[in-house]
Amino acid sequence: MLDSKVPVGPLAEKWSKHKFNMKLVNPANKRKFTIIVVGTGLAGASAAASLAELGYNVKTFCYQDSPRRAHSIAAQGGINAAKNYQNDGDSVFRLFYDTIKGGDYRAREANVYRLAEVSVNIIDQCVAQGVPFAREYGGLLDNRSFGGAQVSRTFYARGQTGQQLLLGAYSALNRQIRKGKVTSYTRHEMLDLVKIDGHARGIITRDMVTGKIEAHEGHAVLLCTGGYGNVFFLSTNAMGCNVTAAWRAHKRGAFFANPCYTQIHPTCIPVTGDHQSKLTLMSESLRNDGRVWVPKTQELAEKLRQGQLKPVDIKEEDRDYFLERKYPSFGNLVPRDVASRNAKEMVDDSRGVGKSGVAVFLDFADAIKRLGKDTVEAKYGNLFDMYYQITDENPYEQPMRIYPAVHYTMGGVWVDYNLMTTVPGLYALGECNFSDHGANRLGASALMQGLSDGYFVIPYTVGDYLANLGSFAPVDKNNLAFEQTRKEVEDKINALLSLKGSKTVDDIHKKLGNIMWEYCGMARTAEGLTKAKGLIQELKKEFWSDVKVLGDNEELNMSLEKAGRVADFLELGELMVDDALNRSESCGGHFRLESQTEEGEAKRDDENFTYVAAWEFKGENQPEVLHKEELVFENVKLTQRSYK
């Protein structure tokens, strides 16, 4: 049975009362506990720094050469907080409501309210660390708007918000490393979870430089390893981003929730050819001042594609600002899933732009005319420069070309209110877990969740778990579970290294990505998903029979690293398809063509699908078992989402 452990009582009082009711570990005893943190992005770095500051002994692991390399740095546009500095009607409840509505009523109320509640503390924490948030002329922190909200609540540091926030968390982490409270293991990849008597008590890692397989013990394990968007091969994620740590924990008993909930970001630089290995995100903040449009006719669009016309040649009356036309209340700031589907509609209607025809325009001509080039450059200069470097097109002089791409994953490891998985002692934080965003994440909420979990939630909840252990004894390094799990990891590595076929790992990964994008991407059907399941099963057989893994284990071996990650992606991809096939409704980023309104919007089935789908691993090549956590809404009314 799934127990979400949501506290009783009024929504606004749940977290405060829960904090008081949880057991505490006194300062002298905290020194007796060791906590393992896997991943050192915003969630991991903030958690590790906070726990070490409290007195716990912490071990951190990342596969990069430095925690500063975490993909959190790629977040551009901002971080939400309900401070209402603009005095425009914002509040904790409004942020809670916008998040619940934006997620298409598929998130747990209590978790989302807590997120909104602690958001106001995050900004103060980061300012104290020296994060250089943008400020207004008078010196107060500035805000801008993001999709899915009618208030300005997004704090930002130009287009580098994620990087600046990570530097703040990284500095706090470095302080604890210097004090000896944190032991940092870089270039180490977690390959399995060690359980003793059903509890998480350690991990098995591979030193990515020497190939050494190591066991590390701890009283609790925190997974802070990000999302699984690279299952699609082409995504906005860094190429190293993977699902391995979370997936191996899943195979040890941690349920995986809502894997089909994938966010497609509407403002990415379009694909240019088969040579690409990743895609580049252009911040959603650009939709504050940029206007999205395509030509009104297919004839004009064709002339643009052929180079017979330039964008500036298209008269105002011949442009279709389709988001402004269809959603007058929110305009270009509709949520990401809505903006993405509408861009796809324009391309499907043969009105796409660019040589490929798979793009729409994001135009700043009006903003430059209204505000001046200097003001626009001050807001978005580094983003404009990045676009220019990649496309050789000047966005100050002509519109950007954008198109949706895989970005964030709302699904992930199932956790309760305390962020604990179905394995006692194993926690999941940030994008790695499923909570808070429902079926669609609002822009600027990823950084908010990662720092909320790390700075303000896990220090309380992991303490409650440790206080209830009843023992301060160190974890037994000599327990047979460590050696047995280590051997299983070594056996899997040897199995991968024995593969001497004709296909590269990237060949298989690209094929998987094509299947996922085609049948489990922006639009899904029962027929397509059924076909995808069969194709993935065939591809899995091809991987294990005809892939070629080069080199040995006892060396720096990227071929081996990729092979292990793609093997996990193949299994995850099949579960994503199963989850999407099971959920025969449309909600947020999960859009089933069989379930849409007359106006082409997502149509939920609240009678049958108001639940979290949590999947349990039952063995290799066995179907996973679905568990349902029913979602109860006491503070918001379930309605058809409308941004008109």
Buried (B, 14 or more C-beta within 10 A) or exposed (E): EBEBEBBEEEBEEBBEEBBEEBEEBEEEBBEBBBBBBBBBBBBBBBBBBBBBBBBBBBBBBBBBEEBBBBBBBBBBBBBBBBBBBBEEEBBBBBBBBBBBBBBBBBBBBBBBBBBBBBBBBBBEBBBEBEBBBBEEEEEEBBBBBBBBBBBBBBBBBBBBBBBBBBBBBBBBBBBBBEEEBBBBBBBBBBBBBBBBEEBBBBBBBBBBEEBEBBBBBBBBBBBBBBBBBBBBBBBBBBEBBBBBBBBBBBBBBBBBBBBBBBBBBBBBBBBEEEEEEBBBBBBBBBBBBBBBBBBBBEEBBBBBBEEEBEBEEBEEEEBBBBBBEBBEEBBBBBBBBBBBBBBBBBBEEBBBBBEBBBBBBBBBBEBBEEBEEEEBBEBBBBBBEBBBEEBEEEBBEBBBBBBBBBBBBBBBBBBBBBBBBBBBBBBBBBBBBBBBBBBBBBBBBBBBBBBBBBBBBBBBBBBBBBBEBEEBEEBEEEBEBBEEBBEBBBEBBEEBBEBEBEBBBBBBBBBBBBBBBEBBBBBBBEEBBEBBBEBBBEBBEBBBEBBBBBEEBEEEBEBBBBBBBBBBBBBBBBBBBBBBBEBBBBBBBBBBEEBBEEEEBBBBBBEEBBBBBBBBBEEEEEEBEBBEBEBEBEBBEEEEBEBE
